[in-house]
Amino acid sequence: MTATDALRFRRTTRAVHVVVLQGGALAWDADARALHRFNTAAAFVLDACTQWRTPAEIATLARAEATVEADVDDDEIARCLDELRTLGLVETKAAAS
Amino acid sequence: VTHASPTYTCLGYRFTVGSGSVAGARLARAYAACEVAEDDGEPAVTLQLHDDGAGACLTADDTEVARVADAAEAVDLFAWYVNRESVLHATPSALVLHAAVTVHDGRAVLLPGASGSGKSTLAAALVARGASYATDEAVAVDPTTGELLANPKPLGLDAGARRALAPFLPAASWDDVALVGADCVGASCAPGAPCRAVMVVQPEFDATVEGADVAPLTEFDVASALADQSFNFAHWGAAALDLVAGVARTCRGWRVRFGDLEAAVAAVEARLS
């Protein structure tokens, strides 16, 4: 179990407009006035975080979602969550709370 | 103000070249394809270059707006200023991309690229081979329709580009300067004429490449390239993202790395046909 597994994740309230394209996704962060580039897995993870989710819950959703291009294993989800958290696009709380 | 030249428009920025300008006649020739009929629209600014012994200064309606220490760079200063003002003028109404556009039987090819990528040279070669010239350096995209708006400003072609273009334009007699009028390379679209992109070509001049290496671009690659080469993406924000994504979804995209201009032209034409 990693530190990420012990957390729940949810999108922050920042105004982010995500467009998923063949080959990747682009996101316009209106608050930061910045364009972010993701792979489609990260775009899926961000979309899944409309409510508080654990990495395990996101993984379950990803396995049921046939349109995700990337191979979304647990490591990839953890990497995506780290990336999104670094960009300020998701927030965290302890999974048990 | 005495207007010594016709009225020109670049992305809606209207100007005349003042009488007595340094290189005024040359500038008038270079911008000839941008000439528009006088109408009741926004008044034109009169731009004038002055060589005052301490370099060259550029005035807009008699107010100094820019200066260079070397008078030999006066024409470049003029072109830079017009481009900057054009982009600023267009920003409230259009997403402006750093790209060239050629039109082939009504189908536009969008060539985004940073300075030195070879987009101007490749565009000029495509026009010499029969395409129409829509723009170089700054192309306005209508945010409501996604159409590209022609802006047939002079092309920026350095000595290396002109050497590469010599086989395409054997009769051309260009001045020893970088600013080349559109009429030197072929036919032009009318200023402001709309056209729709069917292909995005990302040129990469690389002298070490023999011929041309062509690789397909994903939708993501195309949208990223257009976003990177936008002058005013942040102004439009989410609307700009939707716009470049729309272009990416409807156009075929190719990266063309080339050391040989003839091969690059053939590669683009083959994919259009």
Chai-1 contact restraints between the chains, C-beta under 6 A:
chainA,res_idxA,chainB,res_idxB,connection_type,confidence,min_distance_angstrom,max_distance_angstrom,comment,restraint_id
A,H17,B,A238,contact,1.0,0.0,6.0,A-B,restraint_1
A,H17,B,L241,contact,1.0,0.0,6.0,A-B,restraint_2
A,V19,B,L241,contact,1.0,0.0,6.0,A-B,restraint_3
A,V19,B,A245,contact,1.0,0.0,6.0,A-B,restraint_4
A,L21,B,E219,contact,1.0,0.0,6.0,A-B,restraint_5
A,L21,B,F220,contact,1.0,0.0,6.0,A-B,restraint_6
A,L21,B,A223,contact,1.0,0.0,6.0,A-B,restraint_7
A,L21,B,A248,contact,1.0,0.0,6.0,A-B,restraint_8
A,Q22,B,T218,contact,1.0,0.0,6.0,A-B,restraint_9
A,Q22,B,E219,contact,1.0,0.0,6.0,A-B,restraint_10
A,G23,B,T218,contact,1.0,0.0,6.0,A-B,restraint_11
A,G23,B,E219,contact,1.0,0.0,6.0,A-B,restraint_12
A,G23,B,F220,contact,1.0,0.0,6.0,A-B,restraint_13
A,G24,B,F220,contact,1.0,0.0,6.0,A-B,restraint_14
A,L26,B,A223,contact,1.0,0.0,6.0,A-B,restraint_15
A,L26,B,L241,contact,1.0,0.0,6.0,A-B,restraint_16
A,W28,B,G237,contact,1.0,0.0,6.0,A-B,restraint_17
A,W28,B,A238,contact,1.0,0.0,6.0,A-B,restraint_18
A,W28,B,L241,contact,1.0,0.0,6.0,A-B,restraint_19
A,A30,B,G237,contact,1.0,0.0,6.0,A-B,restraint_20
A,R33,B,A234,contact,1.0,0.0,6.0,A-B,restraint_21
A,L35,B,A227,contact,1.0,0.0,6.0,A-B,restraint_22
